[in-house]
Each structure stands twice: as structure tokens, then as C-alpha cells.
Amino acid sequence: MAEILPRRSPGPLGQRERILEAARSLFASRGFETVTMAEIADLAGVARATVFNHFGSKGALVEAITEGVFEFYALLLENAWADARTSTPTLVRALFDTMGFGIEQFHAFYRGVFREIMKIQVGLVEGGAAAKARARALAKLEKLVARGQAREDLSRDFEASDLAVAIDSLANGTINHWLYEDTSGSLRERMLRAAGVFLGPVASLGASAQAEPFPDLLPPANAQPTAPAAIPQQRARNRRRR
């Protein structure tokens, strides 16, 4: 596991980052339920008490990791926003494609993360850092949709906020169904089909957008919320799709 954990500067911030790296790595390989705080401490190279000093419970550690997943999603949306040339329908499909591939690679990790996301969605967890990170990501998605409407490649018959919630709900619903109910087939392909269902009555560009290549929305590897090796692998697959 050493290659997954980059060297950090000494001090509390470095310790916290190492703990999060160790937890992500263990959760990715074994899921949330079986990993203990002692194992996380051992992999991070700190005392068990240090883990509890930074995260008072395993639940607090899981929330911090869930917050990181939302922050990563927000980075994808920021990269989509920074792309002023690609049509909004293609950016939406690229978002669904990127999420689908990443979650396929770390099935056990995301089973745990999306349990926490579902708690936020149904209001069981309010006001926490992860809930606030989700709200920020949803605001970025609404901003992207509104730009698409202004450019007339998304329909103006709907409020941007409603379209953003619809995209978010469809993505999460598709992911949850694959994670917990039916893991047959590729999540990536299922996500692309779901994006097509959404875009059918909403996209204004029709067939021309279908032929547009997907942009690379991935942030640098050190921003990946799971194992950094996933980003080069996904970029290679993206190049093969073009």
C-alpha cells in the first residue's frame, strides 16, 4: 500500500491526510464495514488514539471521506464549466461516463459512500460537512445547466434548478441501483443510457452532439478521492473511446 500513500509534511495536517489516505485505500479494497480504526492507524503510521483525535468516531471518518467524494464531483463540474467549447449535452454525458467508470473500479468503496449520500438525500444527516459539500456541487451543476440554456443547447422549457435536480437524482438513482440491486453489466454503459434518457427531451442539438468527443473532465491524480492510479487508467480508456 505504500505507493498509494504519498509522503506528507509532519504535523497535524499531514497526519490527518495520511489517515484519510489509509482509510480510502482500505475501504476501497474491503468495504467500510470490516475495516477497523486500528487497521487505519497502522497503515497511516500513527497511533490509534491519533485517529480518534482527528476523527472522533468511524462515522466521522466516513463523513469526511464522503465530503471528499462530493468535492471531487465538484471538481468534475468545475472542469465542465471551464470547457466553453463542448456542448452541454456532451458535458452531461461525459460527467455520467466519468462517474460510471470511477465507481466501477472501486465498487466496495462506493457502496459505503453512497449509503452516506442516501442518508443526506433523505434528510437523516443535515448541516454536516458532507451535506454542505453536496449542496455546493449541486449549485455548480445548476450553473452549468443554466449556461447550457443560455447557449440554447438545453431546453428553456424547464427551470435550471429543476434540471439540475433531475440530473443529480438520475445519476444517483442509476448508481444506487447498480451498487445495491443489480451489478450485472457495466455501470459506465448504464450511466450513458441514463444520460440519454434525460437528454432526449431536453437537449436541443440532437444527433450532432452525439458525435462530439467527450472532454477529459478529470482533475489531477492527487485530487482523486480513492486510489490515484484510477485516473491514468480512466484517461487511457477515455482516449480509446474517442
C-alpha positions, 0 to 999 in steps of 0.5 A, a space after each residue: 500500500 505504500 505507493 498509494 500513500 504519498 509522503 506528507 509534511 509532519 504535523 497535524 495536517 499531514 497526519 490527518 491526510 495520511 489517515 484519510 489516505 489509509 482509510 480510502 485505500 482500505 475501504 476501497 479494497 474491503 468495504 467500510 464495514 470490516 475495516 477497523 480504526 486500528 487497521 487505519 492507524 497502522 497503515 497511516 503510521 500513527 497511533 490509534 488514539 491519533 485517529 480518534 483525535 482527528 476523527 472522533 468516531 468511524 462515522 466521522 471518518 466516513 463523513 469526511 471521506 464522503 465530503 471528499 467524494 462530493 468535492 471531487 464531483 465538484 471538481 468534475 463540474 468545475 472542469 465542465 464549466 471551464 470547457 466553453 467549447 463542448 456542448 452541454 449535452 456532451 458535458 452531461 454525458 461525459 460527467 455520467 461516463 466519468 462517474 460510471 467508470 470511477 465507481 466501477 473500479 472501486 465498487 466496495 468503496 462506493 457502496 459505503 459512500 453512497 449509503 452516506 449520500 442516501 442518508 443526506 438525500 433523505 434528510 437523516 444527516 443535515 448541516 454536516 460537512 458532507 451535506 454542505 459539500 453536496 449542496 455546493 456541487 449541486 449549485 455548480 451543476 445548476 450553473 452549468 445547466 443554466 449556461 447550457 440554456 443560455 447557449 440554447 443547447 438545453 431546453 428553456 422549457 424547464 427551470 435550471 434548478 429543476 434540471 439540475 435536480 433531475 440530473 443529480 437524482 438520475 445519476 444517483 438513482 442509476 448508481 444506487 441501483 447498480 451498487 445495491 440491486 443489480 451489478 450485472 453489466 457495466 455501470 459506465 454503459 448504464 450511466 450513458 443510457 441514463 444520460 440519454 434518457 434525460 437528454 432526449 427531451 431536453 437537449 436541443 442539438 440532437 444527433 450532432 452532439 452525439 458525435 462530439 468527443 467527450 472532454 477529459 473532465 478529470 482533475 489531477 491524480 492527487 485530487 482523486 478521492 480513492 486510489 490515484 492510479 484510477 485516473 491514468 487508467 480512466 484517461 487511457 480508456 477515455 482516449 480509446 473511446 474517442 
